[in-house]
Amino acid sequence: MLSEHRDEEAATAFFKQTINNNGFPDKVVMDKSGANYARLANINLLLILAGVATMIDILQVKYLNNIIEQDHRFIKKITKPMMGFKAFHSAQATIDGIETAHIIRNGQLSEENIPAYKQFMALAG
């Protein structure tokens, strides 16, 4: 069972690792997670006490993850009937191919004069 204390510890570890890997953010967009908001508010308080002029903008969107889930729903629909993958690299290659075909089909990567199958072959090669 998770407690508020454990959630804040997890958020602290996550933000520490993220800031070390990617640098200090200007803005953070997240869902309505209370632990993440509390930790970012504490970081902003520490920035104020340290005399840093810039703070992290915190934007909360209640249903942020639905957009991402809707975009990846097609992968779930294709891979669900499969019996599973025996190795990670085969799963990765299959999902990469499915995503590439979907991107081309949606016109996100298309060039006007090149057919979709030639675009796919150029990317897969």
N, C-alpha and C positions, 0 to 999 in steps of 0.2 A: 504494500500500500504506500502511495506517495504522500508526502506531507509538504506543506508550504516551504519548509526549510530545505528539504531535498530538492524541490523544484528550483528554488533560487540557486542552490549550489550547482545544479546541472546547467542552469542558464549562465551562471558566472563562468564555469569551465568552458562552455560553448563560446561565449563572447571573447574570453581571453585567447582561446585558440584561433578564432576567426580574426581578431585584431592582429595577432602575431603573424598570421599567414598573409593577410590582405591589406594591412594598414588600417588606419583609423577612419571610420565611415563618417560621411556628412549627414546621411539620412538612413534610417532603418524602417522598412515597411514590413509589418507583421500582422498576424491574425490577432484575435482578442485574448492572447495568452497573458495571464496576470503575472506569472513569474518572469517572463521576458520583459514586460513593461517595468516591473519593479526593479529588475537588475539594471536596465537602461536608465531609469530615473536615478538610481544610485551612482551610476557612472557619470551622469550629468552633474550630480551634486559634487562628486569628487573633482570634476573639471572646474566647477565654480570655485571650490575651495583652493584649487591649485592655481587659480588666476588665469586659466586659459579662456580666451575670448569666445571661441566657438564651442558650441554644444552640439550634441547629436539630435537631429530632428526625429521624432518618433511618430510614425503614422500607423494607425491601427485600422484594418479593414476586416470586418467580421467574417466574410466569406472569401477571403483571399485565395485559399487553396482550390476552390471550385474551378477557377479558370485553368489552372494547371491540370487538374484531374480531367477536365473535359478534353483538353488537347491530347492527353495520353490514353484516353479511353479506347481508341482504335487499336492500340497495342494489346490491351487487355483482351479485347474481343478476338484478336487473331491468336494470341498465345494461350488462351484459356483451354481450347479443345486439345492442345498438344499435351503429351504425356509428361512433359517436363524436360529439362536439359541435364545431361550427365556431367557436363563440364562448363565452367564459367565462360571460357573463351568462345564456345559454340553458342551459348546464350547471348553473349555480347555481339557476336557477328550477326546472328539472326535478327536481333532487335535493332541493330544499326541499319541493316538492310531494310527492315520494315519502316523505320523512321525516315530513311532517305527516300524511299518510294513515296511515302506520304507527303513529304515536303515538296517533292517534284509534282505530285498530283495536285497539291493545293496551289501551285504556281509560285511558291516562295523562292524557288531557285531557278525558275525557267528563264531561258533565253528564247527570244521569239522564233528563231529559225531552226532550233534544234529540237527534234522529237524527244519525248520523255524517256524512251528506252535508251537513246544514245546518251542522254544526260546521266542516267543511272549507270550505264556501262563505263562512262568516263570517270565517275566518282568511285565505282567499285574496283576499278583497275588499278 
